[in-house]
Amino acid sequence: MSAFCLSFPRRTSAGRRRNAGALYWPVTTLVLILAGLKLSSAASAPDGGERRSAGMSASSRQVLGTIFADQHVEEAALEIHRRALTMPPEQRFEFLMNWVLPGDDHETFRLAIDFSPTHPAPPVRGPLDERRIVAAARTGASRVQTGGELVAPALDLIHLAAQLRRLPEIRKQIQASTPRGEIQQRCRLTLLGLVDVALEDFDRAFVSLDELFDRVMASTRPDFRDRWPETLAVHECLQHDQTRDAATETLHRMLQSQVRVGVANGPTAWDRWVAASAGHVHSLNFSGSQVALQNWAPASRTDIWSRGLGMPTAAWVLSRGRVENIASHDDDYLYYRIPMMGDFEVECEVSSFNWRDTHLMVAGTYVAPIYDHLSYGTGSFRSARPSGKIEPRLTECGDWIRYRAVVRNGQCATYFNGRLIHTEPLPFGRDPWLAIRSPSYADGGVRNLRITGSPVIPEQVYLSVSPSLTGWYACHGEPLDGPDAY
């Protein structure tokens, strides 16, 4: 039998491309699918009941629903979310209800999730992005973080139903369903719980949410799609004082037993969303003592990969004498706004290991202790450099490491807990910035930082004096030094 071949770039769970793969379908199967697509050409219409209007039988719609269900369209959630935003409210409601809830077109609940692009270009900004930009303009802020938000048509449906006062209607439809299988049962529990939360009926919400979270705690789902229900439940429940504690327990289980051990974890954007959500919850513990970041400016190492996949926007919290990175985009930095040349010293305490690694970057180079206590890493904003050895072994570190950098006579010397670890010469036109570095996997901090000596504010800052463009990073990953540099 003849076959049709469809080549495609294969993506890992982290969104990286692998070697191209191929799907082979018998021609007769392809003809049937194309015929189904022709019959459902009305699907491009903006209303939610387009397939029913095409005169198709219920069985034909179920077949198409199975072929093109959300588990076969990885980016369905973001596309449906965007499409719904173009519709008037009542039409949007019908469209979302038909897509999310079981019906003539499909037998399952669809709780697909995705993440909006980070720092999106104007054509793809969402309503939340626009509101943040408008609010920033009112306060005179020149930098505003946008994008990197979890999106789900199921959440869109619940929020819209609340605005239209139609929550009881969709609750009745969810309640009447009889899902088959563990995952679909958890989808039903999630929707019932979140509808009741939106109705502010928290006692009834906990009937569903407690059962859902108990099921999650008792099992580990091997497939990322299987964790969509609890992801949506945690996301929404963290927004309410009445449900936050229950959601936090499940969130921490996701972080500790899945993300940080690489077991049944998800795409990188989901992993970082879990860590960022836990960080934001943690920041509530000292919200009363937070102060504004006046002399420090956040910056992340972003590229088309991290932005396109919707990594969370970075977040830092400053309290008296201490700053913490609570949400990571990639490798994140907090730059001291005042450039410094001359001779000076920087002393502080940096959080040590166990996912709390934090480093200082002085004169364009960071020096990072490694958890084995036998080695240390170095690097720049662009990339890591070869590691060095610590001999003899660094004494055991507690939660904090005393860090000291001494810039004097054209050299920078770095000390951990009083021991000289690394020395390197400083080139002409060196980077004059001091920064706190938080790796993408960490959520640590710095405390008791002070600058002493005789720092000098330079009259000019050299941006490109180095042939290798040290301190620069290419958004598309192009090499900036070596034989392949442009």
KAVENVEN-V365544 format. One record per pair of residues at least 6 apart in sequence whose C-alpha atoms are under 6 Angstrom apart, sorted by sequence separation. I is the first residue (numbers start at 1). J is the second residue. D is the distance in Angstrom with one decimal. If there is no record, write none. Layout:
# KAVENVEN-V365544
i={I	I}
j={J	J}
d={D	D}
This chain:
# KAVENVEN-V365544
i={11	102	161	179	237	238	258	259	317	351	360	370	379	406	414	415	479	10	11	43	102	237	258	317	351	369	378	406	414	10	42	84	101	197	316	350	368	405	414	100	196	316	359	368	405	413	10	100	237	315	316	367	377	404	413	9	40	315	367	376	404	412	8	193	259	315	366	376	403	412	8	234	314	366	375	403	411	468	7	314	365	375	402	411	7	193	314	365	374	375	402	411	6	193	313	364	374	410	6	129	312	5	311	5	189	374	4	373	4	373	3	3	4	3	2	186	119	291	119	290	291	118	290	301	117	118	289	301	116	117	300	116	300	115	116	300	429	115	299	77	115	298	77	78	114	115	298	77	114	297	113	297	113	190	296	65	296	65	296	187	222	224	269	295	62	111	190	61	62	48	58	48	279	352	47	279	351	352	351	352	350	276	349	350	349	349	100	349	348	347	347	346	346	345	96	345	344	343	343	364	363	363	81	362	361	361	77	360	360	359	360	359	358	358	357	356	358	355	356	357	356	381	341	382	340	339	351	339	351	350	349	336	349	335	336	335	348	334	348	334	347	333	347	333	346	332	346	332	345	331	345	331	344	345	331	344	330	344	343	344	328	343	342	341	342	340	341	340	326	340	325	339	325	324	324	323	323	322	322	321	321	148	148	148	303	118	117	117	118	117	116	115	14	13	14}
j={17	108	167	185	243	244	264	265	323	357	366	376	385	412	420	421	485	17	18	50	109	244	265	324	358	376	385	413	421	18	50	92	109	205	324	358	376	413	422	109	205	325	368	377	414	422	20	110	247	325	326	377	387	414	423	20	51	326	378	387	415	423	20	205	271	327	378	388	415	424	21	247	327	379	388	416	424	481	21	328	379	389	416	425	22	208	329	380	389	390	417	426	22	209	329	380	390	426	23	146	329	23	329	24	208	393	24	393	25	394	25	26	27	27	27	212	146	318	147	318	319	147	319	330	147	148	319	331	147	148	331	148	332	148	149	333	462	149	333	112	150	333	113	114	150	151	334	114	151	334	151	335	152	229	335	105	336	106	337	229	264	266	311	337	105	154	233	105	106	94	104	95	326	399	95	327	399	400	400	401	400	327	400	401	401	402	154	403	403	403	404	404	405	405	157	406	407	407	408	431	431	432	153	434	434	435	152	435	436	436	437	437	437	438	442	442	444	442	443	444	444	471	432	473	432	432	444	433	445	446	446	434	447	434	435	435	448	435	449	436	449	436	450	437	450	437	451	438	451	438	452	439	452	453	440	453	440	454	454	455	440	455	455	455	456	455	456	456	443	457	443	457	444	444	445	445	446	446	447	447	448	310	311	312	475	307	307	308	310	310	310	310	267	267	268}
d={4.6	5.0	5.1	5.6	5.2	4.5	5.6	5.1	5.6	5.9	5.6	5.1	4.8	5.5	6.0	5.4	4.8	5.6	6.0	5.4	5.5	5.5	5.0	5.3	5.8	4.4	5.3	5.1	5.7	5.3	5.6	5.4	5.0	5.8	5.6	5.7	5.4	5.6	5.2	5.7	4.9	4.4	5.7	4.9	4.5	5.8	5.6	4.8	5.9	6.0	5.7	5.8	4.3	5.8	4.4	4.5	5.9	5.6	4.6	5.6	5.1	5.7	5.7	4.4	5.7	4.9	5.5	5.4	5.9	5.7	5.7	5.0	5.0	5.5	5.5	5.1	5.8	4.8	5.9	4.7	5.6	4.3	5.7	4.4	4.4	5.2	5.0	4.9	5.9	5.0	4.7	5.3	5.5	5.5	5.2	5.8	4.9	5.3	5.2	5.3	5.1	5.6	5.4	4.7	5.2	5.1	5.6	5.8	5.3	5.1	5.4	4.3	5.8	5.1	5.9	6.0	5.0	5.7	5.3	5.5	5.6	4.1	4.4	6.0	5.4	4.5	5.5	5.6	5.6	5.5	6.0	5.1	4.4	5.8	5.3	5.9	5.6	5.3	5.2	5.5	4.6	5.7	5.4	5.8	5.9	5.6	4.4	5.8	5.4	5.5	5.8	5.1	4.6	5.9	5.3	5.4	4.6	4.9	5.4	5.2	4.9	5.2	4.8	5.5	5.1	5.8	5.9	4.9	5.2	5.5	5.9	3.5	4.3	5.5	5.9	5.9	5.8	5.2	4.4	5.9	5.5	4.1	5.9	5.3	5.4	4.6	5.9	5.6	5.4	5.7	4.5	5.7	5.2	5.6	5.7	4.5	5.4	5.3	4.8	5.1	4.8	5.5	5.5	5.0	5.9	5.0	5.6	5.9	4.7	6.0	5.8	5.1	5.8	5.1	5.8	4.9	5.6	4.7	5.0	5.7	4.0	5.7	5.9	5.2	5.0	5.0	5.6	5.1	5.6	4.6	5.7	5.5	5.4	5.9	6.0	4.2	5.3	5.3	4.2	5.0	5.7	5.4	5.5	4.6	5.9	5.9	4.7	5.2	5.7	5.9	5.3	4.5	5.7	6.0	4.5	4.2	4.4	5.3	5.4	5.3	5.6	5.6	4.9	5.6	5.2	5.6	4.9	5.4	5.5	5.1	5.2	5.8	5.9	5.7	4.0	5.5	5.5	5.7	4.2	5.5	5.3	4.3	5.2	4.5	4.3	4.5	5.4	4.9	4.9	4.3	5.2	5.0	4.2	4.7	4.9}
